[in-house]
Amino acid sequence: MSHRTIPKANVADVAKEQGVLISRRACAAALTAATVGLGRAFAAPELYKDPRANIERRITDLLQRLTVEEKVNLCHGNVTMDTPKRFQGGGIPRLGIGELRMLDGRQGIRPMDTKTPTTALPCTLSLSCTWSLEAASEFGALLARELLALDQHVLLAPCMNLMRSPLGGRNFENLGEDPLLAGRMASAYIQGAQKIGVAGCSAILVANDYEAHRHYTSSNMDERTLREMHLLPFELSIAEGRVWTIMAANNLYNGVHIAANRHLLQEILKDKLGFDGVILTDWRAAYETIPTAMAGTDMTTGICAYVFGDGRFLEAVRSGQVPQTLLDEKVSRVLRLYFRTGVTNPEIRSKGEIETPRHRTLARRLAAEGMVLLRNDRGLLPVDPAKVRNVVVTGPGASVVPAGGGSGAVKPPFAVTPWAGIRSVFADRARLEPNADAKSVREADLVLFFAVDARHGEGTDRVSVELPDGQAARITELAGANPNLVVTLLVGGPVSVEPWADKTRAILAAWYAGQSTGDAIADVLTGKVNPSAKLTCTFGRQLKDYACHALGQWPPQLLAGMKQPVPPPLKPEERIPLYAYAADYKEGVFMGYRWFDEHQIEPRFPFGHGLSYTIFKLSGMKLREGSEKITVSCTVVNTGTREGAEVVQLYLAPPKGSVPRPPRELKGFARVSLRPGERRQVQIDLRPSALAYYDEASGRWKAEAGRYEIQIGKSSRDIQLRSDLKLSRDRFFSQL
């Protein structure tokens, strides 16, 4: 329902209905007020003088004035199956309050009309590799401005499911394998959006890391694994990001669909973590009205809007199966979201901007900032274009701009291919040769091979870490013909670089880099941008190096006696909750680099790895303990000849205790930019709870007495500074 003005006759009727006497003058004022939502002349006027104030009192005021039907209407999306309307719902027509509108926007806004071009940013995995909270905030703010320009309220992003397997179909939409890094980056992304009045959405709760049968797959894990790993990014998005919405995923958690999982939604998110926003469903995540309502879900959207719509929720409330107080609690949250995003007061919302020069510039910069230089043998890169006469550009990625499918798809106004970016720098000294012959390769000063992975995205996982269509053999052949070979990976996650990695001079992980792919790659290869990104996922040498594959837990197993189900139907009467596949998280907290470290597996490229065109030295580590925080500092010096950025990574090595713990865990990080010769002291503050693990027996975080080692390094396998910290007694914490 769009915003509208209440007719004159209706204003007086509404005032009479509410038992408020108003004058003709007040009626005239109400005509204007109705367009901004609340009809202030017939409510408590003092509550509505400042649209950004008195939110909690305004919620209480409105709750007393809404009918049960109006309250229920706020709790579901549009119940029609018309695709464009699945992203909107609610509203209070009687009060002139429009509907809530939301769109996907993981790395670019995806308008439902598909005609409006929007800025295609690099994928979120690339963003995570910047290790920059500032970049994450800029990323979220850009998306929010474009969402405002489309007159929307909720940005259905960021995604923060952890990378359990390199085959996960939506790895590129998420923020890597470490929960702390994912949570901190997501929080900055959310704050970047919410500071200008657009709701962020912590997506997609929880352990939604497998796509093929996500609607029927249960992610089964103990409470410690949930709290320390897969839920932690969401917890941080509440505590640090102050996120306004959370999306319940399509999968199940411990045998129960997440939208109906009371332990997860009500007991943990709302009761323990104090989340005060709206829990909404993914588009097919809910099935049954009463279990969904009682679990803590506040709003059903998309295809499953009918769960709280079609009169079902209304009947459950009227019959007493769902308490009126529970309905009011949900409506309070929804109204809070309406006030926060300006649904009730559209005049306070910025007009935003979409696909502007500012956004184009930022998209190109962010793309380059997220590219990780994995290998640079004997300093082949950066290349000085003035000194190179003959460049051969080849590989299946040279003339395309790869991007993931599904909710991560974006339709930009333009897309710069790698070939176009290289051509703009080297002009006619570069040649595109899709099937370069041996002679031209041997004669080239430089060979640039652009590799791509198999297409994947929402609903589709990869089946192999190998580069498809014989690319590995082709790279090996090229490396034999010309040692000056640079391989650029246009991929959505880790891929195998065997057996050719040691035969090439340079490898650049460019990821899915968005509309400015080619320009950003050219910026990095030529040194216009000094690569400073670090991996947020481990590149193993083989698939069985990863925990879930080593333990035989990927893909999830079809339960005994079950037939492989068809995709979930769209008709409400045909949809039933179903548990068909088991994804057992037997690795527990030993996932990603933690597994590699625990089992002493040598990765090809470790978590946190990334090279630069300059050299950084870390020294002078200091540790200062306080009652409220532990302060760790060190000095970073740029001893090279180029300006660049280093990421100082802080890891914790715990003592042996009552439960198994990883050899090291990331506990903090700081990115610092330095000119040649410049030095700076970097400080990272830790809460005392950073020493803790989740103790299932007490339901609290527990730091056991013993000697902890604080480590500072350039990657999880490149630890340069160490200092001990002794804890004399066990300590417990209610929250991490």
Disulfide bonds with the S-S distance in Angstrom:
none
